[in-house]
Each structure stands twice: as structure tokens, then as C-alpha cells.
Amino acid sequence: MNDELVIYNKPKSSISENIRTIRTNLEFMNTTKKFKTILFTSSIGGEGKSFVAANTAIAFAQAGKKVLLIDADIRKGRLHLLFNVPSGANGLTNLLVDEDALESYKTIKDEYIVQTKIDNLSFLPRGSAVPNPSELLESPNAVKLIALFKLKYDYIIFDCCPVIGLPDALILARKMDKTIIVCSIGHTPSDVLENAKKSLENVDANIAGVVVNRVPSSNNDYYSKYYE
């Protein structure tokens, strides 16, 4: 498995403990008002949202939850690299235009969803490049697909593109139960983070919180460059 899947490769590391804390916090929020869909986004690129989303998905799977991780960063998604899936594999974009598949979860599972080596964790790649990603995410088929997945999984985790400069995350955030913003120490300007937060609030996104990535570590843990 890819080195970035820290919670799988190094389950006893401090980073893995921090990821499990994210899971615990989300589970605590979920005790009164049940939710299933969680969107991970960021202000700008390079903040580590895919790393945090993937490891959080694994954390839920390790806790016995049935999890679907979706690469909804249609433009530059990289989750396929973490799970060793070919970049041209059928995925979200192909599924959103496949009217027949949307009528049958079995077809979706057989033709689009990748069963990972991790128990309880399934993965939906981003799919083929398309000229109109925002239109696909805004389509009725996207709403239909999310509703279908809610019937089949305990948690559906979406890794989407950054907020600033693109409409995709704002479109998806309106459809999500919770949204998490990932920022990075030394990389994310505070005013840019604030603008991203305001943009999400303007579309009535339910912001669960902010994950701060790449906090300097006092130890020599290799994985501290990703998350601490």
C-alpha cells in the first residue's frame, strides 16, 4: 500500500493516533443527528486534503464501518495513486452519465467500485477526464447517486478540489451532511482560508471543522511531513 496511507502502514504512529482523533470527533458529532456524507476540501492546492481524506476513510473502516471513499476531485484527483488504481479506470464521471448503471447498485459495484485490500473500505475513482466537471456534480444524477450510496454505506467520504477558483466543492458541499476544510501550516494564507470558509458558508455548507496539516513535529517521525 502507498506510504501515504499511514494509518494502515503505521497504525501505532502518532499521526495515526491523530487521524483516529478526527474519526472520534466526527463520531461524537454523529451521536445525536446521524450523518453519512463527509466532504474534504481545502482553500488551495497542496494542503494535504487527499491524504487526510484517505486516512480518515481507513480509520472508519478499521472501526468496523462500511465506507466508500470517492475521488470527487475530477480535475486533478490523485487518490488512484494511493490505491494503485490505473488513472484511466472507470469512475465517478463515467458513472454520472451512465443512466442504466444508476438503476442498479449491483452494476455500480461490479463495474465502477474498487474493493480495496482494507476490510470495509471501497473506492470510487474519479473516472475519465471531462470538459464539464461542475455540471456533472450539479446534475440530478449526482443527487440520485448520493442517495443510493447512503443506503449501502455507513460513511461516504468525498475528496474534492480546493474551494478557491473552482465551483466544484461549493456544489458538492450543498449536498453533504458535513464538510471539513484541510489547511497546511506554512502554506495556507489565513485570509485565503477565511475566504474559503465564507464561500462554503454562503452556500449553507455544514462545516464540521478545520484539520491543520503539517504542524511541525518535535520528533523524527517520517510521516510528520504529512500530518501531525
Backbone as a ProteinNet text record, in pm:
[ID]
protein_1_A
[PRIMARY]
MNDELVIYNKPKSSISENIRTIRTNLEFMNTTKKFKTILFTSSIGGEGKSFVAANTAIAFAQAGKKVLLIDADIRKGRLHLLFNVPSGANGLTNLLVDEDALESYKTIKDEYIVQTKIDNLSFLPRGSAVPNPSELLESPNAVKLIALFKLKYDYIIFDCCPVIGLPDALILARKMDKTIIVCSIGHTPSDVLENAKKSLENVDANIAGVVVNRVPSSNNDYYSKYYE
[TERTIARY]
84.4	0	87.7	38.6	112.8	153.3	274.5	327.6	236.7	159.6	74.7	-42.9	-72.3	-180	-122.8	-88.7	-13.4	-89	-217.1	-293	-299.9	-277.9	-272.4	-130.8	-31.8	106.7	173.1	138.2	199.1	88.9	8.9	-107.8	-75.1	48.1	84.1	156.4	171	239.9	153.6	218.3	144.5	48.4	85.7	-2.4	-129.9	-115.7	-233.2	-325.9	-266.3	-347	-423.6	-359.9	-427.6	-542.1	-520.1	-627.1	-745	-715.6	-823.4	-896.8	-826.3	-892.7	-993.8	-958.1	-1053.6	-1178	-1154.5	-1267.5	-1353.1	-1288	-1361.4	-1444.5	-1386.6	-1459.9	-1582.9	-1567.4	-1680.5	-1786.9	-1742.8	-1838.5	-1913.9	-1844.6	-1910	-2018	-1988	-2088.6	-2208.3	-2185.5	-2286.5	-2376.5	-2361.1	-2440.2	-2584.9	-2609.4	-2745.3	-2813.2	-2743.8	-2800.3	-2716.3	-2769.7	-2693.7	-2660.1	-2534.9	-2494.5	-2407.4	-2398.2	-2321.8	-2221.2	-2250.9	-2163.4	-2073.1	-1943	-1843.2	-1757.2	-1748.7	-1666.8	-1537.8	-1425	-1295.7	-1254.2	-1226.2	-1179.6	-1069.9	-1022.1	-918	-936.3	-854.9	-864	-797.5	-674.2	-593.4	-530.1	-457.8	-394.7	-274.6	-235.9	-114.4	-126.6	-248.5	-266.7	-282.5	-291.2	-297.1	-436.4	-535.9	-673.1	-690.8	-625.3	-639.6	-578.3	-465.2	-400.5	-493.1	-551	-638.3	-766.9	-825.1	-948.9	-928.3	-821.5	-796.7	-771.5	-689.8	-659.1	-779	-862.2	-983.8	-1080.3	-1088.9	-1173.8	-1126.7	-995.8	-941.6	-971.6	-960.8	-988.3	-1130.8	-1226.7	-1365	-1380.1	-1313.7	-1321	-1262.4	-1152.4	-1090.3	-1177.2	-1268.2	-1362.2	-1486.7	-1485	-1595.4	-1706.7	-1686.9	-1787.4	-1767.8	-1877.6	-1871.5	-1854.9	-1740.4	-1701.3	-1678.4	-1725.5	-1694.2	-1617.7	-1497.5	-1415.3	-1427.3	-1467	-1490.6	-1392	-1323.1	-1237.7	-1324.3	-1369.4	-1454.3	-1374.5	-1241.4	-1155.6	-1135.8	-1236.8	-1241.7	-1128.8	-1081	-980.1	-839	-802.4	-665.6	-659.7	-761.5	-765	-647.3	-597	-480.1	-500.4	-622.5	-645.6	-614.6	-628.6	-598.2	-452.5	-364.8	-224.1	-205.1	-282.6	-270.1	-319.1	-413.5	-470.6	-431	-331	-275.6	-381.9	-465.1	-569.1	-526.3	-538.5	-499.4	-572.3	-501	-558.2	-678.1	-686	-796.4	-913.6	-913	-1020.1	-1155.3	-1259.9	-1394.1	-1419.6	-1490.4	-1513.9	-1632.3	-1621.3	-1733.2	-1788.3	-1702	-1751.2	-1824.9	-1772.3	-1838	-1972.7	-1975.5	-2097.5	-2208	-2171.2	-2272.1	-2342.6	-2285.5	-2352.2	-2405.7	-2393.3	-2440.6	-2577.6	-2681.2	-2817.4	-2856.9	-2813.5	-2850.3	-2787.9	-2660.8	-2591.7	-2656.9	-2706.1	-2766.3	-2894.4	-2946.9	-3068.6	-3038.2	-2909.6	-2875.1	-2745.3	-2754.5	-2633.4	-2537.8	-2590	-2503.7	-2416.5	-2474.6	-2396.3	-2288.8	-2324.6	-2227.5	-2113.6	-2147.5	-2046.5	-1953.9	-2011.6	-1932.8	-1846.5	-1895.7	-1829	-1750.1	-1779.8	-1717.8	-1641.9	-1690.5	-1632	-1517.6	-1407.2	-1288.7	-1292.6	-1279.6	-1271.1	-1124.4	-1090.2	-950.5	-906	-776.8	-722.1	-759.3	-818.3	-855.6	-999.8	-1021.9	-1157	-1250.7	-1369.7	-1478	-1458.8	-1348.7	-1323.8	-1332.5	-1426	-1439	-1398	-1364.5	-1310.8	-1372.7	-1418.5	-1468.8	-1372.3	-1295.9	-1200.6	-1272	-1193	-1252.5	-1311.6	-1258.3	-1309	-1238.5	-1296.2	-1235.8	-1242.8	-1144.8	-1145.9	-1265.8	-1329.8	-1447.8	-1433.9	-1499.1	-1489.4	-1581	-1673.5	-1776.2	-1792.6	-1687.1	-1699.9	-1804.3	-1812.9	-1908.8	-2052	-2078.7	-2213.6	-2251.2	-2153.9	-2181.5	-2214.7	-2139.1	-2161.8	-2292.4	-2338.5	-2463.9	-2585.2	-2563.7	-2672.1	-2761.8	-2885.2	-2974.3	-2915.9	-2833.9	-2772.2	-2680.8	-2616.9	-2530.2	-2613.7	-2726.8	-2816.9	-2867.3	-2901.8	-2952.3	-2846.1	-2721.8	-2612	-2581.4	-2579	-2552.6	-2660.2	-2784.4	-2894.8	-2881.1	-2838.7	-2820.5	-2707.9	-2597.1	-2483.8	-2518.6	-2602.7	-2642.3	-2716.1	-2777.9	-2848.2	-2753.2	-2632.2	-2540.6	-2420.1	-2388	-2266.1	-2296.5	-2209.7	-2220.2	-2166.9	-2055.8	-1997.2	-1952.9	-1981.5	-1933.8	-1846.3	-1717.9	-1621.7	-1579.2	-1598.9	-1566.4	-1438.9	-1344	-1225.7	-1245.4	-1265.4	-1296.8	-1184.4	-1193.8	-1091.4	-1098.8	-997.8	-1000	-1117.1	-1151.4	-1265.4	-1232.8	-1115.9	-1082.5	-1058.4	-1134.5	-1113.2	-1196.4	-1264.2	-1342.5	-1476.7	-1582.1	-1714.5	-1744.3	-1663.1	-1697.5	-1725.2	-1634.5	-1650	-1775.1	-1806	-1925.2	-2052	-2047.8	-2162.1	-2185.7	-2077.1	-2089.8	-2122.3	-2066.2	-2087.3	-2235.2	-2312.1	-2456.6	-2527.3	-2465.2	-2526.7	-2475.3	-2375.6	-2310.2	-2369.2	-2359.9	-2400.5	-2298.4	-2169.5	-2062.1	-1952.1	-1884.8	-1770.2	-1652.3	-1535.2	-1413	-1313	-1255.8	-1154	-1015.7	-929	-790.6	-701.8	-619.6	-522.7	-384.1	-282.7	-145.5	-59.9	9.9	99.4	208.1	228.2	331.2	293.6	170.4	127.7	-1.8	-92.5	-223.3	-227.6	-238.9	-255.3	-386	-382.8	-501.1	-618.5	-592.3	-702.5	-765.8	-684.5	-737.3	-825.1	-780.5	-860.5	-992.6	-988.6	-1110.8	-1205.2	-1151	-1234.6	-1299.8	-1224.5	-1280.3	-1394.2	-1371.8	-1475.7	-1601.7	-1584.9	-1700.2	-1773.8	-1697.1	-1760.2	-1845.9	-1796.1	-1873	-1995.9	-1979.9	-2094	-2200.4	-2158.4	-2253.2	-2342.2	-2297.3	-2381.2	-2443.6	-2440	-2500.5	-2435.2	-2305	-2233.2	-2229.6	-2243.4	-2236.6	-2091.1	-2015.7	-1871.7	-1849.2	-1788.8	-1762.8	-1639.3	-1544.9	-1423	-1310	-1193.1	-1072.5	-965.8	-902.6	-789	-661.7	-572.3	-445.8	-338.7	-285	-189.5	-46.4	48.8	191.5	234.2	175.8	223.6	363.9	462.1	598.5	602.3	675.1	684.9	818.1	817.5	940.3	1017.5	951.2	1021.7	1066.6	1122.9	1175.8	1086.7	960.6	866.9	862	891.5	893	763	650.6	520.2	476.8	556	516.5	513	580.5	573.4	432.8	355.6	220	120.1	126.8	23.6	71.7	48.4	83.6	-19.9
-119.7	0	124.5	231.2	355	406.8	464.7	513.7	618.6	690.8	795.3	739.2	611.4	550.4	509.2	609.5	592.6	507.3	529.3	460.2	309.8	271.2	129.9	75.3	150.9	104.8	119.2	225.7	254.1	284.7	185.2	210.6	262.6	241.6	286.8	421.6	483.6	612.6	724	834.4	948.1	1006.5	1001.3	1052.8	970.4	838.8	751.4	781.6	809.2	845.7	974.7	1069.2	1195.4	1174.9	1086.1	1055.6	991.6	901.6	839.4	942	1046.9	1155	1227	1247.1	1306.8	1218.8	1088.7	994.2	1002.6	1004.7	1009.6	1136.7	1247.9	1374.6	1371.3	1313.3	1303.1	1208.6	1099.3	1006.5	1072.1	1155.7	1226.6	1320.5	1388.8	1475.5	1395.1	1267.1	1184.3	1111.6	1139.5	1067.2	1114.2	1239	1292.4	1303.5	1364.1	1379.6	1298.1	1187.6	1094.6	1155.2	1137.7	1181	1074.2	1078.8	976.6	1035.4	1149.2	1203.4	1312	1298.5	1393.7	1439.8	1568.6	1626.5	1682.4	1641.9	1700.7	1793.4	1917.8	2014.9	2098.8	2197.9	2287.1	2422.7	2517.7	2651	2651.7	2600.6	2596.1	2457.1	2433.9	2303.6	2283.5	2158.9	2127	2130.4	2121	2129.7	1993.4	1887.2	1754	1698.5	1751.1	1705.3	1558.2	1514.3	1375.1	1280.6	1319.5	1241.2	1226.1	1337.1	1334.2	1256.9	1278.6	1209.1	1058.5	1014.7	871.1	804.3	867.3	806.5	808	910.3	913.7	803.8	782.2	674.5	539.4	517.9	392.7	379.6	490.6	488.3	442.8	492.8	449.1	301	258.6	118	26.7	69.4	-9.9	-18.7	76.6	74.7	-8.1	-78.3	-166.6	-103.3	21	88.1	52.8	41.8	18.3	153.7	172.5	305.1	303.3	408.5	432.4	563.5	557.3	675.9	712.7	836.1	881.1	991.1	973.1	1079.5	1173.4	1280.7	1378.8	1498.8	1488.4	1591.6	1552.4	1580.8	1532.2	1589.6	1706.9	1774.6	1722.7	1706.3	1666.6	1562.4	1482.4	1383.1	1286.9	1247.8	1159.8	1038.8	1015.2	901.8	768.8	763.4	638	597.4	694.6	664.4	597.6	638.6	583.1	438.7	404.1	269.3	185.9	234.2	159	121.6	219.3	201.5	276.5	217.1	286.8	419.9	518.7	653.7	658.4	566.1	566.9	480.1	431.4	340.8	412.3	338.1	393.6	440.5	551.5	604.7	698.2	799.7	889	956	1011	1082.5	989.1	869.3	772.8	730	712.1	667.5	771.3	898.2	1004.4	1020.6	964	970.8	835.5	735.5	600.2	579.6	616.5	610.5	468.2	369.2	231	184.8	219.1	177	237.2	359	427.1	359.3	267.2	196	70.7	33.6	-91.7	-78	-92.2	-84.9	-199	-315	-427.6	-393.8	-326.8	-286.1	-186	-92	6.8	-63	-154.8	-224.7	-307.9	-374	-462.7	-387.4	-276.1	-209.8	-84.8	-26.8	101.4	102.8	31.4	41.2	-57.8	-7.8	-89	-136.6	-265.9	-321	-320	-238.7	-224.5	-343.1	-346.6	-452.8	-433.2	-319.5	-287.4	-329.5	-409.6	-455.3	-336.5	-347.3	-248.1	-121.4	-109.8	13	-12	57	55.4	191.6	194.9	317	338	461.1	500.4	602.1	564.9	658.8	777.3	874.5	995.3	969.9	872.1	842.4	920.6	916.3	981.2	1132.5	1199.2	1345.7	1393	1497.9	1552.3	1704	1764.8	1909.9	1988	1917.3	1986.6	1926.7	1920.2	1854.8	1918	2049.4	2113.9	2082.3	2072.3	2037.8	1896.1	1804.8	1667.4	1662.5	1735.5	1735.1	1804.2	1892.2	1964.7	1887.7	1783.1	1713.4	1634.9	1606.9	1522.1	1383.5	1336.2	1204.5	1201.3	1313.6	1320	1304.4	1370	1358.2	1215.1	1156.1	1019.1	921.3	943.4	853.9	862.8	984.1	1002.2	933.9	948.9	884.8	733.1	678.3	534.1	485.2	558	518.6	525.3	619.1	630.2	506.3	435.6	313	195.3	207.9	93.8	107.4	228.6	250.6	327.2	305.2	382.1	523.4	534.6	665.6	670.8	784.1	810.9	934.5	918.4	1027.3	1076.3	1205	1266.8	1350.4	1327.5	1412.3	1502.6	1631.9	1724.2	1824.9	1901.3	2000.3	2118.9	2206.3	2324.5	2417.6	2499.3	2590.6	2710.2	2769.8	2894.5	2870.6	2940.9	2937.8	2836.3	2744.8	2641.4	2624.8	2592.6	2579.3	2440.2	2339.9	2200.6	2175.1	2220	2193.8	2261.9	2380.8	2452.1	2379.4	2323.1	2247.3	2123	2050.2	1927.8	1956.2	2064.2	2095	2112.5	2164.4	2181.2	2047	1941.9	1809.4	1722.3	1771.2	1691.8	1715.2	1611.7	1628.2	1710.5	1688.6	1760.5	1795.1	1907.7	1948.4	1978.4	1929.1	1953.3	2025.5	2132.9	2209.1	2168	2133	2099.5	2218	2260.4	2367.6	2317.9	2390.4	2344.7	2455.6	2422.9	2519.2	2562.6	2692.5	2744.6	2747.2	2706.3	2700.4	2776.3	2771.3	2831.9	2971.6	3076.6	3212.2	3220.8	3288.5	3294.3	3361.7	3462.5	3530	3440.6	3356.5	3262.7	3157.7	3109.5	3013.6	3076.3	3199.8	3269.7	3286.9	3318.8	3334.6	3202.4	3093.7	2961.9	2928.2	2956.2	2930.8	3012.3	3139.7	3224.4	3175.2	3129.8	3078.8	2956.7	2868.5	2749.8	2788.7	2883.8	2930.3	2993.7	3059.8	3125.1	3025.9	2901.5	2800.1	2706.9	2752.5	2678.9	2542.6	2535.2	2412.5	2393	2269.3	2236.3	2204	2304.1	2287.9	2221.7	2102.4	2028.8	2081.7	2136.1	2187.1	2200.3	2233.1	2250.6	2155.1	2082.8	1997.1	2071.1	2087.5	2157.6	2053.8	2062.7	1964.9	2018	1924.7	1955.6	2049.1	2029.7	2100.9	2049.3	2136.8	2089.7	1992.3	1885.2	1782.1	1790.7	1758.3	1762.3	1631.9	1528.7	1401	1381.5	1264.9	1238.4	1143.8	1140	1052.8	1091.8	995.7	1021.1	1080.9	1032.4	1071.9	1208.5	1271.6	1403.1	1507.3	1480.2	1576.9	1580.3	1473.6	1469.9	1526.7	1477	1520.1	1500.1	1599.6	1583.7	1658.3
0	0	0	-57.7	-66.2	72.2	80.4	208.3	273.8	193.3	249.7	330.8	313.5	391.2	526.7	603	727.6	828.3	840.1	943.9	916.5	791.1	754.1	770.4	724.2	727.1	863.5	935.5	1066	1167.7	1203.5	1288.9	1427.9	1474.2	1608.2	1608.2	1493.4	1485.7	1544.8	1580.7	1636.3	1534	1407.7	1303	1295.8	1307.2	1305.6	1423	1538.3	1654.8	1628	1562	1530.6	1431.8	1334.1	1239.9	1312.5	1404.9	1481.8	1568	1608.8	1683.2	1595.1	1468.8	1374.4	1364.5	1350.4	1343.7	1470.3	1584.7	1712	1722.4	1683.2	1688.1	1597.8	1479.5	1388	1443.8	1503.5	1562.9	1678.7	1754.5	1864.2	1811	1698.7	1637	1588.1	1561.2	1497.2	1596.7	1724.7	1824.6	1830.5	1795.8	1806.2	1669.4	1573.9	1439.8	1343.1	1297.2	1215.5	1078.9	1038.8	905.4	841.7	709.4	637.1	538.4	480	375.9	433.5	405.3	455.1	338.2	318.7	211.5	269.5	211.5	245.5	132.4	167.7	69.7	133.5	61	112	46.1	84.4	23.3	-113.5	-116.3	-237.7	-248.1	-356.4	-375.2	-283.7	-265.9	-192.2	-41.9	11.8	156.7	223.8	143.2	200.7	222.3	153.4	175.8	137.8	29.1	-13.8	88.6	145.1	249.6	370.4	414.4	532.1	501.7	384.9	349.4	343.5	277.5	262	396.4	480.3	609.5	703.1	694.4	775.4	731.5	600.7	549.7	602.6	602.4	655.1	804.4	877.6	1021.6	1049.2	972.5	990.3	955.6	847	806.2	913.5	973.6	1079.4	1203.4	1217.8	1331.1	1300.2	1187.1	1152.7	1072.2	1027	946	797.7	727.1	583	514.1	447.5	398.1	247.3	182.4	41.6	31.3	-23.8	-47.7	-194.4	-222	-359.6	-395.9	-507.4	-559.4	-642	-578.6	-645.4	-694.2	-687.1	-745.7	-891.8	-970.8	-1108.2	-1193.6	-1157.4	-1239.6	-1213.1	-1086	-1053.6	-941.6	-929.8	-823.2	-829.1	-711.2	-705.5	-615.7	-571.9	-483.6	-551.9	-684.8	-754.7	-734.8	-716.1	-691.8	-556.4	-458.1	-323.4	-317.8	-405.8	-402.4	-524.5	-597	-710.5	-814	-846.6	-947.4	-1073.8	-1192.1	-1315.7	-1330.7	-1381.9	-1392.7	-1487	-1581.4	-1676.9	-1637.3	-1513.4	-1469.8	-1467.7	-1499.1	-1488.4	-1345.7	-1334.2	-1201	-1196.8	-1113.1	-1085	-1210.3	-1293.2	-1411.8	-1506.6	-1525.3	-1613.7	-1556.2	-1424.8	-1358.7	-1367.3	-1355.8	-1354.9	-1489.9	-1595.4	-1726.9	-1769.3	-1683.1	-1713.9	-1650.2	-1724	-1671.2	-1630.3	-1707.1	-1676.5	-1545.8	-1523.9	-1401.5	-1278.3	-1290.6	-1176	-1128.1	-1209.5	-1171.1	-1090.9	-1081.8	-1015.4	-937.7	-805.7	-725.5	-760	-795.5	-830.8	-950.9	-1049.6	-1166.8	-1126.9	-1041.5	-994	-921.2	-833.9	-754.6	-842.7	-941.4	-1026.5	-1126.9	-1179.1	-1290.1	-1251.2	-1136	-1103.2	-970.4	-872.7	-738.8	-721.5	-669.3	-643.2	-499	-478.9	-343.8	-301.6	-205.5	-164.3	-78.9	-48.3	36.3	183.4	212.7	350.8	374.7	476.1	508.5	527.7	471	485.3	402.8	327.4	250.8	100.4	37.3	-108.2	-162.9	-291.5	-352	-488.9	-512.4	-643.6	-703.4	-808.2	-869.4	-933.5	-976.9	-1035.3	-1173.3	-1247.7	-1380.6	-1489.7	-1607.1	-1724	-1713.7	-1775.9	-1780.8	-1862	-1813	-1882.2	-1892.5	-1991.5	-2007.5	-1913.8	-1847.5	-1767.9	-1629	-1548.4	-1417.6	-1326.7	-1325.6	-1235.8	-1275.2	-1405.6	-1449.9	-1407.3	-1412.7	-1369.6	-1220.9	-1140.8	-996.6	-958.7	-1043.1	-1019	-1068.3	-1146.4	-1214.4	-1118.8	-1160.4	-1079.9	-1055.8	-1148.3	-1130.4	-1007.8	-977.7	-859.1	-732.4	-727.9	-611.9	-598.9	-710.8	-712	-663.5	-708	-670.3	-520.9	-467.5	-324.6	-241.3	-281	-208.9	-211.8	-324.7	-337.1	-246.4	-246.7	-163	-13.7	24.6	165.2	213.4	121.7	157.9	177.7	122.8	118.8	212.3	255.2	333.3	461.8	561.2	685.8	666.9	591.6	562.6	417.2	353.3	217.8	226.6	197.4	212.5	74.6	50.5	-77.6	-62.8	-151.1	-160.7	-281.9	-258.6	-367.9	-387.1	-494.3	-526.5	-429.3	-430.4	-344	-375.9	-279.3	-292.6	-381.7	-358.7	-427.8	-576.3	-658.5	-803	-878.4	-807.9	-874.5	-803.8	-878.1	-816.1	-760.7	-793.8	-765.4	-617.3	-529.9	-386.8	-331.5	-380.2	-333.4	-377.9	-498.6	-548.6	-462.2	-435.6	-356.5	-210.2	-156.4	-14.9	17.5	-76.8	-56	-40.9	-93.1	-91.2	23.8	97.7	201	339.4	424.1	563.2	641.3	613.2	681.6	581.4	606.5	524.8	616	579.2	655	565.2	618.7	545.4	595.3	503.2	537.6	502.1	597.3	570	609.7	570.3	591.2	649.7	758.3	821.1	722.9	710.8	622.8	477.1	447	307	282.1	378.7	361.3	421.2	339.6	396.2	474.2	588.6	675.1	605.2	523.3	455.9	349.4	287.6	188.3	256	370.9	448.1	489.3	534.2	574.6	456.4	339	219.7	180.4	193.4	161.3	256.6	384.2	484.6	455.1	421.2	390.5	266.4	167.6	44.9	75.4	160.6	198.9	280.5	370.3	449.9	361.6	254.8	163.9	90.7	79.2	15.2	120.4	246.7	358.1	382.8	358.5	391.3	541.9	584.9	726.8	759.6	802.1	826	961.5	958	1081.8	1152.8	1077.2	1138.7	1038.3	1091.2	1010.3	1061.4	970.3	1004.7	964.7	1060.7	1034.7	1002.6	884.3	833.1	843.3	854.3	854.5	968.7	1083.8	1202.5	1233.6	1255.9	1284	1400.2	1381.5	1483.8	1555.2	1683.6	1761.9	1752.7	1693.8	1679.8	1535.8	1508.3	1376	1296.3	1330.5	1260.9	1113	1025.5	882	834.2	891.5	841.8	890.6	976.7	1027.9	916.9	806.2	695.4	633	655.1	602	702.1	825.1	919.4	1061.7	1144.7	1286.8	1368.1
[MASK]
++++++++++++++++++++++++++++++++++++++++++++++++++++++++++++++++++++++++++++++++++++++++++++++++++++++++++++++++++++++++++++++++++++++++++++++++++++++++++++++++++++++++++++++++++++++++++++++++++++++++++++++++++++++++++++++++++++

